[in-house]
Amino acid sequence: MATNLEIDENLIKEALKLGGHPTKDAVVEEALREYVQLRKQLKILELFGMIEYDDDYDYKQHYRSG
């Protein structure tokens, strides 16, 4: 999908150098992948403390009976 973006040229140059990407498109695509991954991780972190666990559950029991 063709998209026109106005991005700070110095930022793109730095990202190209740091990431070793061959093109500006590759830099933007990688940045978007990392952004999406980070946001998904943050959503998972929000779940900590919200899930109740059964203290008496023995997960090893399933391995012993099989």
trRosetta pair geometry for C-beta under 8 A, 3 or more apart (Angstrom, degrees):
i j d omega theta_ij theta_ji phi_ij phi_ji
5 28 7.3 137 46 -123 153 147
7 11 6.4 -107 162 73 93 117
7 12 5.6 96 113 -54 119 113
7 28 7.5 -142 -45 -91 165 112
8 11 3.9 70 85 6 108 114
8 12 6.8 176 91 -11 57 82
9 12 5.6 -53 -149 36 35 112
9 13 6.3 37 153 -20 67 105
10 13 5.6 -52 -146 36 32 113
10 14 6.3 33 155 -19 65 106
11 14 5.8 -54 -148 37 30 110
11 15 6.3 29 154 -17 64 108
12 15 5.7 -58 -147 39 30 111
12 16 6.3 35 153 -23 65 105
12 24 5.6 3 -166 -127 128 102
12 27 6.2 122 -150 95 74 157
13 16 5.7 -52 -148 33 30 114
13 17 6.4 26 154 -16 63 107
14 17 5.8 -58 -150 38 31 110
14 18 6.0 22 157 -12 68 112
15 18 5.9 -56 -135 44 29 105
15 19 5.6 6 172 2 67 119
15 21 7.2 -8 136 27 85 125
15 27 4.5 100 122 -159 122 127
15 31 6.9 -23 -151 -63 147 121
16 19 6.6 -66 -130 50 16 95
16 20 7.9 91 171 -77 48 7
16 21 5.6 -97 -129 61 59 89
16 24 7.1 -45 -74 -87 117 59
16 27 5.6 -65 -74 -68 67 138
17 20 7.8 12 175 -66 22 46
19 26 7.9 -174 118 121 131 100
19 27 6.1 145 54 -114 147 82
19 30 6.2 143 -161 89 151 158
21 26 3.9 -175 -170 104 118 117
21 27 4.7 176 67 -65 155 73
21 30 6.3 -140 -80 2 138 141
22 26 5.8 72 49 10 70 153
23 26 4.7 104 58 2 80 99
23 27 7.2 -137 101 -4 48 84
24 27 5.5 -51 -153 33 38 115
24 28 6.4 34 153 -17 69 104
25 28 5.9 -57 -149 38 31 108
25 29 6.1 29 155 -18 66 110
26 29 5.7 -56 -143 39 29 111
26 30 6.2 28 158 -17 65 108
27 30 6.0 -59 -148 39 26 107
27 31 6.2 27 154 -20 63 109
28 31 5.6 -55 -147 37 30 114
28 32 6.4 30 155 -19 64 105
29 32 5.8 -55 -150 35 30 111
29 33 6.5 33 151 -20 64 104
30 33 5.6 -51 -149 34 34 114
30 34 6.4 32 154 -16 66 105
31 34 5.8 -55 -148 38 31 109
31 35 6.3 35 151 -23 64 107
32 35 5.4 -51 -145 34 33 116
32 36 6.4 32 157 -18 65 104
33 36 6.0 -56 -150 37 29 108
33 37 6.3 28 153 -18 64 109
34 37 5.6 -55 -145 39 31 113
34 38 6.2 34 156 -21 65 106
35 38 5.9 -56 -148 35 27 111
35 39 6.4 24 155 -17 63 107
36 39 5.9 -56 -148 37 30 110
36 40 6.4 30 154 -19 64 106
37 40 5.8 -56 -151 35 30 111
37 41 6.4 31 152 -19 64 106
38 41 5.6 -56 -150 36 32 112
38 42 6.4 33 152 -21 66 104
39 42 5.6 -51 -148 34 33 113
39 43 6.6 37 152 -21 63 101
40 43 5.7 -51 -153 31 34 113
40 44 6.7 34 149 -18 64 103
41 44 5.6 -53 -153 35 35 112
41 45 6.4 38 150 -21 66 104
42 45 5.5 -50 -148 34 35 114
42 46 6.7 46 150 -28 63 98
43 46 5.6 -46 -158 22 35 117
43 47 7.5 39 146 -23 59 98
44 47 5.8 -51 -167 21 41 115
44 48 8.0 56 141 -33 63 86
45 48 5.8 -27 -167 -1 49 114
46 50 7.6 13 136 -8 64 138
47 50 5.1 -99 -162 46 52 118
47 51 6.1 32 164 -27 98 106
48 51 7.8 -51 -123 18 27 96
53 57 7.1 -106 175 24 84 128
54 57 4.1 90 86 -31 107 107
58 61 4.2 81 103 -25 107 110
59 62 6.4 -40 -176 18 51 111
59 63 7.9 43 137 -9 67 101
60 63 5.5 -55 -163 36 54 112
60 64 6.3 52 144 -22 79 105
61 64 5.8 -58 -147 36 34 111
61 65 6.3 21 161 -14 68 111
62 65 6.4 -59 -140 38 26 102
62 66 6.5 27 161 -26 60 114
63 66 6.1 -60 -148 28 28 112
